[in-house]
């Protein structure tokens, strides 16, 4: 069973304005003390850099945590959704909760990262893992000159297929599991009923159509 006080929340806030649906959800968790430390980065428009910085900050923190939950600032959720995300009865190392993409016509977001759970053990293993003598996760120096691990690499994955940072991360875990490495199993969570917020609210239902790229390649 996961101890909520050892669950860290990581939120990238690009424009410094989290939606009230997000704040309402966080306050509901806080009233019941259902999470531990919270890490956020504000004003970084590069979502890849923002997610990488949040992981680096969390791993370097002296505050103890075992699970890192990414919650984007445009997500609304309930206590029930939170319970589903923290459900570890199947032993999955990571959980990706499904939700609606923004815009019309409505459809599911392809392997999103806006409401997901990653174990610390998984992140630390990825950071140190080598394949044929080469580090699995590439390093780069960010704009502040800090060495940063590129957990959320995006880009082309073959002819006419480009993955965003979230799809790239889940694709990496999927490929490691297919290659026979243990400890990288992902649960695709469909019990949650998240609300993705933009110019309108985009609630999730399992009946939404799949996008062209739905499962990690």
Secondary structure, DSSP 8 states (H G I E B T S, - for coil): ---GGGEEEEEEESSS---HHHHHHHHHHHHTT----EEEEES---HHHHHHHHHHHHHH-SS--SEEEEE-TTEE--HHHHHHHH--TT--SEEEE--B-SSSS--B-TT--SEEEEEHHHHHHHHH-EETTEESS-EEE-TTS-EEE-TT--EE-STT-EE-HHHHHHHHHHHHHHTT-SS--EEEE-S---EEESSSEEE--TTS---SS-S--
